[in-house]
Amino acid sequence: MSGNPWTNQEEARLLAMRADLIDFRVIAKELQRPLSSVYAHHAVLKARRENAGTAVRVVGRKTCVKNGGPGEAKPRKCLCCGHEFPSAHAGNRLCYRCRGQSFSPFEIRV
């Protein structure tokens, strides 16, 4: 993430200005933020409000909502040893023990 983090006051002003149907360009100028940042952050705030209790992230111009809340660990089987471990996301498929090994779990050993 680049740029300055949004403050609570800026978020409140953004939501209030959008509730008054003020154009995004005017809001960007008023908050001294890039137009793309205002669009994206408004989408995140809107999704958070609509989906309270679920994880929200923005990928490109799409807002992705994932049930279960932020930081929820889901049990998955390790692709290397087969033991079940708490996985933070779908791309995390190796347990901590196997991830710390110096060889690839897909390496062919002779």
N, C-alpha and C positions, 0 to 999 in steps of 0.2 A: 504494500500500500504506500502511495506517495502522497505528499501534501500534508496539510495540517489536519489533525483530527477534528471532527465536528464537536462543538460544545453543546450542552443541553439548551442554552439560550438560542443558539443558531438553529437547532432542530425545532424548537418551539416556534421561532419566527418563520421558518420554512413551512411548517404545517399550518400556521395561522394565515400566512399569505396565500397558500394554495386553497385554504378553505374559503377565502375571499375571491377566489378565481383569478388571482394575479398571474400573469404570464411568467413562465420559467425564466425568460431572458431578463425580465425586470428583477426577479428574485435573485438571479445570479449576480447582477450588477449591485443590488442592494447589499448582499452578503459578501461581495467581493470573492466569489468562488467561480470556477469554470462552469459553464453551462452543463457539460457532461457530468460533473460532480453533483450538481443540483438535481438533475434527472435521476441519477443512480441512487443518491441518498434518499430522495423522496420515495423511490420504489421500495427501498429497504424499510423505511419507516412505515410505509403503508402496509407492507407485507407483515411486519412485526405486529402491527395493530390488529390486522385481520386474523393472524395465526398465532395468537398468544400461546406460549408454551411449546412452540416448535422452533427448530433451527432454521434460520434464514441466511442465505448467502446470494451474492450476485455474481453471475458468470456472464461476462460480456454485457448484453442488454437484457438478459433474462434473469428473473429472480427465482431462485430455487428454494423450495420449502421442503424440509425433511421432517417427518414426524418423529417424535421421541425426545425432542429438546436438544439443546447444544451440549456437546461433550458426553453424550450417552454412549457407553461402551456396549457393544453387542458381541455375544459369544460367537467365535468363528473357529474353524479348524485350521491349524497351521499347515501350509502346503508342503513344508519340509518334513516335520516329524509327526503330524497328524493330531497333536494334542490340542485341546480346546483352550482358547485364551481370550481375554477381553479386547476386542478390536475397536478402535476409535472410528474407523470408516471402512468402506468397502475395499479401498486400495491397500489396506493394512492386512496382509495375509500371512505374515511370518511372525511367530512368537518372539519374545525378547531374546530367548536363549539362541534360537536359530539365526536371528538377525545379527547377533554378535559374533557368529562364526566367520572365519576368514575365507571360507569357500562358498561358492554359489550352491544353493540347494538343487539346482538343475544341472550341475556339473556331472559328467560321466566319470566315474572312478574305475580304475582298472586294478 
